Amino acid sequence: MEEIQYYRPTKAVIDLRAIQENIKQLREHLQSDVQIIAVIKANGYGHGDIEVAHAAIQAGATILAVATPEEAVHVRSHISNTDILVLGASPVSFATYAAQNNILLTVFSKEWVEQVALLQLTNKLKLHIKMDTGMGRLGITSTYELQHLYEAIAATKQMELDGIFTHFATADEKDTQYFNEQVKLFADMLQVLPVKPRLVHVANTATALVKDRSLQLDAIRFGISMYGLAPSHYVAENLPFPLKPAMSLETELVHVKKLAAGQSVGYGATYTAKEDVFIGTLPIGYADGMLRKLTGQTVLIDGKRAPIVGRICMDQCMILLPKAYTVGEKVTLIGTQQNVTISLDEWANKLDTINYEIPCIITNRVPRIYTS
Ligand SMILES: *Cc1c(COP(=O)(O)O)cnc(C)c1O
């Protein structure tokens, strides 16, 4: 990829070794014939789809998964050989490109198959049937539909049933009742198929890490923990191996000033110095994903926590410095300095959300810089 010169010091640093380490650890945990599908949707959970894909393939992943046709096209324009599975819905109009470029599509409608059959594809289109066993999202819900969908695919030479899968709603929770119902429903519905397709897969990260190994089946869809994050507190407490977070968020002080007691900071003048203080200005704001709700969150400078003061602006925010640091001093918003860590989970807690959302909200204005 082309070298871009960055002038602003704000960057998301992605440790590709951490991603590879997480995959290698998973590999040890899996039975030997289980394939790893690296889930790189949403630009690799905000980490960069192409770089993550290359690292994942090197570490042993054999299939890539994305959410949308556009994501598949983007990945295919950089990576020519590896299978790419589109987990979400694809329109009939995407079938021709998919067949020509070895993109595996998710299917859950007999009518869709019949319409694709009219296209007279010259390359074989590989399909994965999606079963809805309890997510209530995509997928067929009955053996009747499965039977008819299967027959529609079998009736055409242009399409091939390559896989069948389902997705769990509660795999990351301690309670197993709903999960077990989904497992059973999937197993029962599978009986309808006269032949087993190449890839039967049900496990997301949580299932692969904390559920019975028999659910690894032919492949597991490894998402959040490839990036070094646990799917939930429950999974975090029951991990079979330690995870290495891949993303840190860093910047530098671009201005340092002394405020006298009584002077204020930011829009609305919501922070007023009670005594003489040093304020540092950071070139990162809510347009970078540093949401205004993070007001009061701390950052790391010189291995110590310093609080954000005043309202976070679109492009900048201000921190209360423990002393007069110089411009250019490194500031870590997410990551580790001298054994002190601010995790993505800390941000997620502060924002009342899950860690999945955090790397996704770090916007494109923040360059992803890779170390390996
Ligand atoms: C996103 C997604 C995954 C990956 O989930 P993780 O919890 O990140 O492992 C797996 N399967 C499907 C269908 C998905 O949409």
The ligand as an SDF file (V2000), in Angstrom:
LIG
                    3D

 15 15  0  0  0  0  0  0  0  0999 V2000
  -19.5530  -10.9490   13.4600 C   0  0  0  0  0  0  0  0  0  0  0  0
  -19.9070  -12.3780   13.3530 C   0  0  0  0  0  0  0  0  0  0  0  0
  -19.0630  -13.3500   13.9150 C   0  0  0  0  0  0  0  0  0  0  0  0
  -17.8750  -13.0210   14.7820 C   0  0  0  0  0  0  0  0  0  0  0  0
  -18.3310  -12.8190   16.1080 O   0  0  0  0  0  0  0  0  0  0  0  0
  -17.2700  -12.6870   17.3080 P   0  0  0  0  0  0  0  0  0  0  0  0
  -18.1180  -12.6260   18.5170 O   0  0  0  0  0  0  0  0  0  0  0  0
  -16.5400  -11.4020   17.0540 O   0  0  0  0  0  0  0  0  0  0  0  0
  -16.4010  -13.8620   17.2150 O   0  0  0  0  0  0  0  0  0  0  0  0
  -19.3710  -14.6830   13.6770 C   0  0  0  0  0  0  0  0  0  0  0  0
  -20.4580  -15.0370   12.9510 N   0  0  0  0  0  0  0  0  0  0  0  0
  -21.2900  -14.1220   12.4230 C   0  0  0  0  0  0  0  0  0  0  0  0
  -22.4690  -14.5910   11.6330 C   0  0  0  0  0  0  0  0  0  0  0  0
  -21.0510  -12.7700   12.6080 C   0  0  0  0  0  0  0  0  0  0  0  0
  -21.8890  -11.8780   12.0810 O   0  0  0  0  0  0  0  0  0  0  0  0
  1  2  1  0
  2  3  1  0
  2 14  2  0
  3  4  1  0
  3 10  2  0
  4  5  1  0
  5  6  1  0
  6  7  2  0
  6  8  1  0
  6  9  1  0
 10 11  1  0
 11 12  2  0
 12 13  1  0
 12 14  1  0
 14 15  1  0
M  END
$$$$
